[in-house]
Amino acid sequence: MPDIFTYIDYRQFLKDATEERRKINTSFSLRYISQKAGIKSTGFLSMVLKGKRNISERLVIELAHIFKLNKKERHYFRSLVHFNQAQTHGEKTHFYREILSLQKGPVRTVRQDQYEFYEKWYYSAVRELVAIYKITDDYNYLAKLLKPSIKPNEAKSTLEVLIRLGLIKKTRSGIYKRVDTVITSGSVIKTFAIRNFQLATMELAKSAYDRFPREERELSTITMSIDNDAYEIVKKKVAKLRSEIMELARSVKNPQRVYQLNFQLFPTSEKKEESDK
C-alpha cells in the first residue's frame, strides 16, 4: 500500500492503492471495490476518480475498510475527502490545516512552509523590498514602506517567517538580504497554497483605484466571446508573457519599487455545448 500521508488528493491515492492491490490480487478492480462497498452503479467509482463525482461519508467508511486503513489513516483519508470536496474556501482551509496536523515527517514541513509563505500578501512583498532598501529591525520603517501599510508587529513576524523559510537572511551588519530560494511542491498543494495569496492580491487591485493616481497603475479589462481552442491559445500567451516579464524583472539591477501584476481569465457565462442551439 502506498503511504497515504504523502497524498493531498484522495482520488490519486485510490488510483495508486488499487493498482498496488491489483498486483497481488488480479481480481481487485473498481468493479470489485464497488461490489464490496455496495455501490450499484459500476461506473460510479470511475467517475469519482476522474473528478466528476464525489463520495459520501458512508463510502469514506466503506473504502477505508476495503483498503484496510488503520485509525489514523482513516482519519487522514476522511480529511482528504473533505478537503478535495469542499465547496467554500473556508472549508478547504480548515481541512487543509487538519491534513497538515496529521502528516508525518519532513513532508509536512515543506508543505506547511509553502502554505505559510502564501498566506499573507505582504510576505512576498517584503521579500522583494529587502532587495531594494536597507531593511533592518526598524519594524515601523518597514511597515510604512508597504502600500497599504501593515502594523509594526506584522512587519516583525514577516521577517521572522521569511528567515525561518530560508527566503531571506540577516547579515552581521543587521541588514536583511534576499536569498534566491524557491519553495516548490506538487500541483495540488501549489494550487491551494497560493489561493489565499491570489484572493488577497485581487483585493489589492480593487483598492489600487483609490490608493494610486492613474499614472502609477495600469488596470485594464477585456470581455470577449471565444471557443475552447482560442481559450487555450490565450492561456499559452499569458504564460509566455508572464515568463518574459519574470525574466525582465530578474535583469533589473537597481529596482525602485515592488509591483504586483495579476493575470485573470475567467468565464462570465454558461458554456454553450455542441448540442445547444
MIDREN-281209 format. One record per atom (N, C-alpha, C, O): residue in three letters; z, y, x. Coordinates in steps of 0.1 Angstrom, whole numbers, plus 5000, padded with zeros to 4 digits. Example, Ala and Ser with C-alpha at 12.3 -4.5 7.8 and 13.67 -1.06 7.14 Angstrom:
2
Ala507849435132
Ala507849555123
Ala507849675132
Ala508549675142
Ser507149785128
Ser507149895137
Ser507950005129
Ser508050115134
This chain:
277
Met500049885008
Met500050005000
Met500050125009
Met500750135018
Pro499250225005
Pro499250355013
Pro500550425010
Pro501250405000
Asp500950515019
Asp502150585018
Asp501950695008
Asp501250795011
Ile502650684996
Ile502450784985
Ile502850924989
Ile502351024984
Phe503850934999
Phe504451065002
Phe503451145011
Phe503751265013
Thr502351095014
Thr501351165022
Thr500251225012
Thr499251285017
Tyr500451194999
Tyr499451244989
Tyr499851364982
Tyr501051384979
Ile498951444978
Ile499151554969
Ile498351544956
Ile498451634947
Asp497551444955
Asp496651414944
Asp496951274939
Asp496551174946
Tyr497451264927
Tyr497851124922
Tyr496551044920
Tyr496650914921
Arg495451104916
Arg494251034914
Arg493750964927
Arg493250854927
Gln493851034938
Gln493350984951
Gln494350864955
Gln493850764961
Phe495550884952
Phe496550774955
Phe496150644947
Phe496150534953
Leu495850664934
Leu495550544926
Leu494250484931
Leu494150354931
Lys493250564935
Lys492050504941
Lys492350424953
Lys491850304954
Asp493050484963
Asp493350414975
Asp494250294973
Asp494050184980
Ala495250304965
Ala496150194962
Ala495450074956
Ala495649964959
Thr494550104947
Thr493750004940
Thr492849934950
Thr492749804950
Glu492250004959
Glu491349944970
Glu492149854979
Glu491749744983
Glu493349894982
Glu494249814991
Glu494649684984
Glu494649584991
Arg495049694972
Arg495449574964
Arg494249484962
Arg494449364962
Arg493049534961
Arg491949454958
Arg491549374971
Arg490949264970
Lys491949424983
Lys491649344995
Lys492449214995
Lys492049115001
Ile493649224988
Ile494549104988
Ile494149014976
Ile494148894976
Asn493849084964
Asn493549014952
Asn492349074946
Asn492349184941
Thr491149004947
Thr489849054943
Thr489849084928
Thr488949154924
Ser490749024920
Ser490749054906
Ser491449184902
Ser491449224890
Phe492049244912
Phe492849364909
Phe491749484908
Phe491349544918
Ser491449514896
Ser490449614893
Ser490949714883
Ser492049694878
Leu490149814880
Leu490549914869
Leu490749844856
Leu491549874848
Arg489849744853
Arg489949664841
Arg491249594840
Arg491949584830
Tyr491649534852
Tyr492849454853
Tyr494049554850
Tyr494949514843
Ile494049664857
Ile495149764855
Ile495249804841
Ile496349824835
Ser494049834834
Ser494049874821
Ser494749774811
Ser495449804802
Gln494449644814
Gln494949544806
Gln496449534807
Gln497249514798
Lys496949544820
Lys498349534823
Lys499149654817
Lys500249644813
Ala498449774817
Ala499049894812
Ala498949914797
Ala499450004791
Gly498249824790
Gly498049834776
Gly497049944772
Gly497150004761
Ile496049974781
Ile495050074778
Ile493850004771
Ile493249914776
Lys493550044759
Lys492549984751
Lys491150014756
Lys490249924756
Ser490950144760
Ser489550184765
Ser489350134779
Ser490150174788
Thr488350054782
Thr488150004795
Thr487650114805
Thr487850104817
Gly487050224799
Gly486550324808
Gly487550444810
Gly487250544817
Phe488750434803
Phe489650544804
Phe490150574818
Phe490150694823
Leu490550474826
Leu491050494839
Leu489950554848
Leu490250634857
Ser488750504846
Ser487650564854
Ser487550714852
Ser487250784861
Met487650754839
Met487650894836
Met488750974842
Met488651084846
Val489950904843
Val491150964849
Val490850994864
Val491151104869
Leu490350894871
Leu490150904885
Leu489051014888
Leu489051064899
Lys488151034878
Lys487151144880
Lys487651284876
Lys486951384877
Gly488951284871
Gly489551414868
Gly489151464854
Gly489351574850
Lys488551374846
Lys488051404832
Lys489051374821
Lys488951414810
Arg490151294825
Arg491151264816
Arg492551274823
Arg492651254835
Asn493551294815
Asn494951294820
Asn495751174816
Asn495351104806
Ile496851144822
Ile497651024818
Ile498951074812
Ile499451184815
Ser499450994803
Ser500751024796
Ser501950984804
Ser501850914814
Glu503051024799
Glu504350984806
Glu504450834805
Glu505050764814
Arg504050764794
Arg504150624793
Arg503350554804
Arg503750454809
Leu502150614806
Leu501250554816
Leu501750574830
Leu501550494839
Val502450684832
Val503150704845
Val504150594848
Val504150534859
Ile504850554838
Ile505850444840
Ile505150314842
Ile505550234851
Glu504150284834
Glu503350164835
Glu502650144848
Glu502750034855
Leu502050254853
Leu501350244866
Leu502250234877
Leu502050154887
Ala503450294877
Ala504450284887
Ala504950134888
Ala505150084899
His505050074876
His505449934876
His504349844882
His504649754890
Ile503149864878
Ile502049784883
Ile501849794898
Ile501549694904
Phe502049914903
Phe501849924918
Phe503249904925
Phe503249924937
Lys504249864918
Lys505549824924
Lys506149934932
Lys506549914944
Leu506150054927
Leu506750164933
Leu508350164932
Leu508850124921
Asn509050194943
Asn510450194942
Asn510950324935
Asn510150404931
Lys512250344934
Lys512750454926
Lys512250594931
Lys511850674923
Lys512350614944
Lys511950744950
Lys510450764949
Lys509950874946
Glu509650654951
Glu508250654949
Glu507850684935
Glu506850764933
Arg508550634926
Arg508250654911
Arg508450804908
Arg507650864901
His509550854913
His509850994911
His508751084917
His508351184911
Tyr508351054929
Tyr507251134936
Tyr505951114928
Tyr505251214926
Phe505650994923
Phe504450974916
Phe504451064903
Phe503451124899
Arg505551064896
Arg505651144884
Arg505451284887
Arg504851364879
Ser506051334898
Ser505951474902
Ser504451514905
Ser503951614902
Leu503751414912
Leu502351434915
Leu501551454902
Leu500651544901
Val501851364892
Val501051374880
Val501251504873
Val500351564868
His502551544872
His502851674865
His502251794873
His501751884867
Phe502251784886
Phe501651884894
Phe500151894892
Phe499652004889
Asn499451784892
Asn498051784891
Asn497551814876
Asn496451864874
Gln498451784867
Gln498051814853
Gln498651934847
Gln498551964835
Ala499352014855
Ala500052134850
Ala499052234844
Ala497952254849
Gln499452294833
Gln498552394826
Gln498752534831
Gln497752614829
Thr499852564836
Thr500152704840
Thr500452714855
Thr500852614861
His500352834860
His500652844874
His502152824877
His502552774887
Gly502952864867
Gly504452854869
Gly504852704869
Gly505652664878
Glu504252624861
Glu504452484861
Glu504052414874
Glu504752334880
Lys502852454878
Lys502252404891
Lys503252434903
Lys503452354911
Thr503752564903
Thr504652604914
Thr505952514913
Thr506352474924
His506452494902
His507652424900
His507552284906
His508352234913
Phe506452214902
Phe506252074906
Phe505852064920
Phe506051964927
Tyr505152164925
Tyr504852164940
Tyr506052174948
Tyr506152104958
Arg507052254944
Arg508252264952
Arg509052134951
Arg509752084960
Glu508952064939
Glu509651934938
Glu508951834947
Glu509651754953
Ile507651834948
Ile506951744957
Ile507351764971
Ile507651674979
Leu507451894975
Leu507951924989
Leu509251864992
Leu509551815003
Ser510151874982
Ser511551834984
Ser511651684986
Ser512551624991
Leu510651614980
Leu510651464981
Leu509851404993
Leu510051294997
Gln509051494999
Gln508251445010
Gln509051415022
Gln510151475024
Lys508551325031
Lys509351285043
Lys508651335056
Lys507451355056
Gly509451355066
Gly508951375079
Gly508251495082
Gly508351595074
Pro507351505092
Pro506651625096
Pro505651675087
Pro505251785087
Val505151585078
Val504151625068
Val504651735060
Val503951835057
Arg505851725055
Arg506451825047
Arg506551965054
Arg506252065048
Thr506851965067
Thr506952085074
Thr505652165074
Thr505652285072
Val504552095077
Val503252165078
Val502952225064
Val502452335064
Arg503052145054
Arg502652185041
Arg503552305036
Arg503152395029
Gln504852285039
Gln505852395035
Gln505452525042
Gln505452635036
Asp505052515055
Asp504752635062
Asp503452705056
Asp503452825054
Gln502452625053
Gln501252685047
Gln501552755034
Gln501152865031
Tyr502352685025
Tyr502752745013
Tyr503452875015
Tyr503252975008
Glu504452875024
Glu505252985026
Glu504453105031
Glu504753215027
Phe503453085040
Phe502653195046
Phe501853265035
Phe501753385035
Tyr501353195025
Tyr500553255015
Tyr501353295002
Tyr500753344993
Glu502653275003
Glu503453304991
Glu503653454989
Glu503753494977
Lys503553534999
Lys503653684998
Lys502353745004
Lys501953705015
Trp501753844997
Trp500553905002
Trp500853975015
Trp499953985024
Tyr502054035017
Tyr502254115029
Tyr502554035042
Tyr502654085053
Tyr502653895041
Tyr502853815053
Tyr501553825062
Tyr501653855074
Ser500453815055
Ser499153815063
Ser498953965068
Ser498353985078
Ala499254055059
Ala499054195063
Ala499854235075
Ala499454305084
Val501154195075
Val502054225087
Val501454155099
Val501554215110
Arg501054035098
Arg500453965110
Arg499254045116
Arg499054045128
Glu498454115107
Glu497454195112
Glu497954325118
Glu497354375127
Leu498954375112
Leu499554505116
Leu500054505131
Leu499954595138
Val500654385135
Val501154375148
Val500054385159
Val500254405171
Ala498754365154
Ala497654385164
Ala497154525165
Ala496354555173
Ile497754615156
Ile497354755156
Ile498454845161
Ile498154935169
Tyr499654825156
Tyr500754905160
Tyr501754835169
Tyr501754715170
Lys502554915176
Lys503654855184
Lys504854835175
Lys505754915173
Ile504854715169
Ile505854675159
Ile507154625166
Ile507054535174
Thr508254685163
Thr509554635169
Thr510454605158
Thr509954575147
Asp511754605160
Asp512654575149
Asp513054695141
Asp514054695134
Asp512154795141
Asp512354905132
Asp511754875119
Asp510554895116
Tyr512554805110
Tyr512054755098
Tyr511654865088
Tyr510754845079
Asn512354975088
Asn511955095079
Asn510555135083
Asn509755165074
Tyr510255145095
Tyr508855185100
Tyr507855085095
Tyr506755125090
Leu508054955098
Leu507154855094
Leu506954855079
Leu505854845074
Ala508054865071
Ala507954865056
Ala507054975051
Ala506354955041
Lys507155095057
Lys506355205052
Lys504855205057
Lys504055275051
Leu504555125067
Leu503155105071
Leu502355045061
Leu501155065060
Leu502954955053
Leu502154885043
Leu501854965030
Leu502755055027
Lys500754945024
Lys500355015012
Lys500054915001
Lys499054845002
Pro500854894991
Pro502154964988
Pro503254914998
Pro503154805003
Ser504155005000
Ser505254975010
Ser506154865004
Ser506254844992
Ile506854805013
Ile507854705009
Ile509254745014
Ile509354855020
Lys510254675011
Lys511554705015
Lys511854665029
Lys511254575034
Pro512754745036
Pro513054705050
Pro513554565052
Pro513154495061
Asn514354515042
Asn514854375044
Asn513654275042
Asn513654165048
Glu512654315034
Glu511454225033
Glu510654225045
Glu510054125049
Ala510554345052
Ala509854355065
Ala510554265075
Ala509954195083
Lys511954265075
Lys512654185085
Lys512454035082
Lys512153965092
Ser512453995070
Ser512253855067
Ser510853815070
Ser510653695073
Thr509853905068
Thr508453875071
Thr508353845086
Thr507653745089
Leu508853925094
Leu508853895109
Leu509453765112
Leu508953685121
Glu510553735106
Glu511253605108
Glu510353485104
Glu510353385111
Val509753495093
Val508853395088
Val507653375097
Val507353255101
Leu507053485101
Leu505853475110
Leu506153415123
Leu505353345129
Ile507353445129
Ile507753385141
Ile508053235140
Ile507653155148
Arg508753205129
Arg509053065127
Arg507752975125
Arg507752865129
Leu506753035119
Leu505552965117
Leu504652975129
Leu503552905129
Gly505053045140
Gly504253045152
Gly503053135151
Gly502053115159
Leu503053235142
Leu501853315140
Leu502053455147
Leu501053525149
Ile503253485151
Ile503453605159
Ile504553565169
Ile505253465168
Lys504753645180
Lys505853625189
Lys506453755193
Lys505753865192
Lys507653755198
Lys508353875203
Lys508353875218
Lys508953785224
Thr507853985224
Thr507853995239
Thr509154035244
Thr510054075236
Arg509354025257
Arg510554065263
Arg510854215261
Arg512054255261
Ser509854295259
Ser510054435257
Ser510354465242
Ser510654585238
Gly510454365234
Gly510854385220
Gly509754415210
Gly509954445199
Ile508454395215
Ile507354425207
Ile506754295202
Ile506554195210
Tyr506354295189
Tyr505754175184
Tyr504254165186
Tyr503554265185
Lys503754045189
Lys502354025192
Lys501853915183
Lys502553815180
Arg500553925179
Arg499953815171
Arg499553695180
Arg499153715191
Val499753585174
Val499353455181
Val498253405173
Val498253385161
Asp497153365180
Asp495953315173
Asp496153165170
Asp495553075176
Thr496853145159
Thr497153015154
Thr496753015139
Thr497053105132
Val496052905135
Val495652895121
Val496352775115
Val496352665121
Ile496952795103
Ile497552685096
Ile496552615087
Ile495852685080
Thr496352485089
Thr495352415081
Thr495952295074
Thr497052245078
Ser495352255063
Ser495852135056
Ser494652085047
Ser493552135048
Gly494951985039
Gly493951925030
Gly493552025020
Gly494252125017
Ser492352005014
Ser491752095004
Ser492652124992
Ser492752234987
Val493352014987
Val494152034975
Val495352124978
Val495652214970
Ile495952094990
Ile497152174994
Ile496652324996
Ile497252414991
Lys495552335003
Lys495052465006
Lys494752544994
Lys495052664992
Thr494052484984
Thr493752544972
Thr494952594964
Thr494952714960
Phe495952514963
Phe497152564956
Phe497952664964
Phe498452754959
Ala498052644977
Ala498852724986
Ala498452874986
Ala499252964986
Ile497152894985
Ile496653034985
Ile496553094971
Ile496153214970
Arg496853014961
Arg496753074947
Arg497653194945
Arg497153294940
Asn498953184949
Asn499853304948
Asn499253424955
Asn499253534951
Phe498753394967
Phe498153504975
Phe496953564969
Phe496853694968
Gln496053484963
Gln494953544957
Gln495253624944
Gln494753734942
Leu496253574936
Leu496653644925
Leu497353774928
Leu497053884922
Ala498053774939
Ala498753904944
Ala497754004949
Ala497854124946
Thr496653954956
Thr495654054961
Thr494754104950
Thr494254214951
Met494654024939
Met493854074927
Met494654194921
Met494054294917
Glu495954184921
Glu496754284915
Glu496754414924
Glu496654524919
Leu496654384938
Leu496554504947
Leu495154574945
Leu495154694945
Ala494154494942
Ala492854554940
Ala492854644927
Ala492254754927
Lys493554604917
Lys493654674904
Lys494354814907
Lys493954914903
Ser495454804915
Ser496254924917
Ser495555014927
Ser495955134929
Ala494654964935
Ala493955044945
Ala493255164939
Ala493055264946
Tyr492755154927
Tyr492155264920
Tyr492955394920
Tyr492455504922
Asp494255374918
Asp495155494917
Asp495855524931
Asp496255634933
Arg495855424940
Arg496655444952
Arg495755504963
Arg496255564973
Phe494455494962
Phe493555544973
Phe492355624967
Phe491855594956
Pro491955734974
Pro490855804970
Pro489555724971
Pro489555624978
Arg488555754964
Arg487355674963
Arg486655644977
Arg486155534979
Glu486755744986
Glu486155724999
Glu486855625008
Glu486355585018
Glu488055585004
Glu488855485011
Glu488855345005
Glu489555255010
Arg488155334995
Arg488055204988
Arg486655174983
Arg485855264981
Glu486255044982
Glu484955014977
Glu485154894967
Glu485354784971
Leu485054934955
Leu485154834944
Leu483954834935
Leu483654944929
Ser483354724934
Ser482154714925
Ser482054584918
Ser482754484922
Thr481354574907
Thr481254454899
Thr479754434895
Thr478954524894
Ile479454304892
Ile478154264887
Ile478354164875
Ile479154074877
Thr477754194864
Thr477754094853
Thr476354044852
Thr475354124850
Met476153914853
Met474853854853
Met474753724845
Met475853654844
Ser473653684841
Ser473453554834
Ser472553474843
Ser471353514846
Ile473053364848
Ile472253274858
Ile472453124854
Ile473253094845
Asp471753044861
Asp471852894858
Asp472652834870
Asp473152904879
Asn472852704869
Asn473652634879
Asn473052644893
Asn473852664903
Asp471752644894
Asp471152654908
Asp471452784914
Asp471752794926
Ala471252894906
Ala471553024911
Ala472953044914
Ala473353114924
Tyr473852984906
Tyr475252994909
Tyr475652934923
Tyr476352994930
Glu475052814926
Glu475252754939
Glu474752844950
Glu475352844961
Ile473552904948
Ile473052994958
Ile473953114961
Ile474153154972
Val474453174950
Val475353284951
Val476653244959
Val477053314968
Lys477153124956
Lys478353074964
Lys478053064979
Lys478853104987
Lys476853014982
Lys476552994996
Lys476353135003
Lys476753155014
Lys475753234996
Lys475553365001
Lys476853435004
Lys477053505014
Val477853414994
Val479153474996
Val479853415008
Val480453485016
Ala479753275009
Ala480353205021
Ala479753255034
Ala480553275044
Lys478453275034
Lys477853325046
Lys478253465050
Lys478553495061
Leu478253545040
Leu478753685042
Leu480153695046
Leu480453765055
Arg481053615040
Arg482453605044
Arg482553565059
Arg483353625066
Ser481753475063
Ser481753425077
Ser481353535086
Ser481953555097
Glu480253605082
Glu479753715091
Glu480753835092
Glu480953885103
Ile481453855081
Ile482453965081
Ile483653925090
Ile484154015097
Met484053805090
Met485153755098
Met484753765113
Met485653805121
Glu483553735116
Glu483053745130
Glu483053895134
Glu483453925145
Leu482653985125
Leu482754125128
Leu484154175130
Leu484454245140
Ala485054125122
Ala486454165123
Ala487054115137
Ala487854185143
Arg486653995141
Arg487153945154
Arg486554025166
Arg487254025176
Ser485454085164
Ser484854155175
Ser485354295177
Ser485154365187
Val486154345167
Val486754485168
Val487854485179
Val488754405178
Lys487654565188
Lys488654575200
Lys489854655196
Lys490954625200
Asn489654765189
Asn490754855186
Asn490854885171
Asn490454985166
Pro491454785163
Pro491454805149
Pro492354925145
Pro493354955152
Gln492054985134
Gln492855105130
Gln493555085117
Gln494555165114
Arg493154985109
Arg493754975096
Arg493554825091
Arg492654765095
Val494454785083
Val494354645077
Val493654665063
Val494154745054
Tyr492654595061
Tyr491954595048
Tyr492054455041
Tyr492154355048
Gln491954455028
Gln491854335020
Gln490554325013
Gln490254415005
Leu489754225016
Leu488454205009
Leu488454085000
Leu488753975005
Asn488254104988
Asn488253984978
Asn486853954973
Asn486154054970
Phe486553834973
Phe485253784966
Phe485653714953
Phe486453614954
Gln485153754942
Gln485553694929
Gln484253664921
Gln483453754919
Leu484053534918
Leu482953494909
Leu483453394899
Leu483953294902
Phe483453444886
Phe483953354876
Phe483253374863
Phe482653484861
Pro483253274854
Pro482453294841
Pro483153384831
Pro484453384831
Thr482453444823
Thr482953524812
Thr482353474798
Thr482353554788
Ser481853354798
Ser481253304786
Ser481353154786
Ser481653094797
Glu481053084775
Glu480952944774
Glu479652904781
Glu478652984782
Lys479552774786
Lys478452724793
Lys477452674783
Lys477752594774
Lys476152714784
Lys475152654775
Lys474652524780
Lys474152514792
Glu474752424772
Glu474252294776
Glu472752274773
Glu472252354765
Glu472152174779
Glu470752154777
Glu470452124762
Glu469352164757
Ser471352064755
Ser471152034741
Ser471352154731
Ser470952144720
Asp471952264737
Asp472252384728
Asp470952454726
Asp470052464735
Lys470852514715
Lys469652594711
Lys469952744713
Lys469152834710
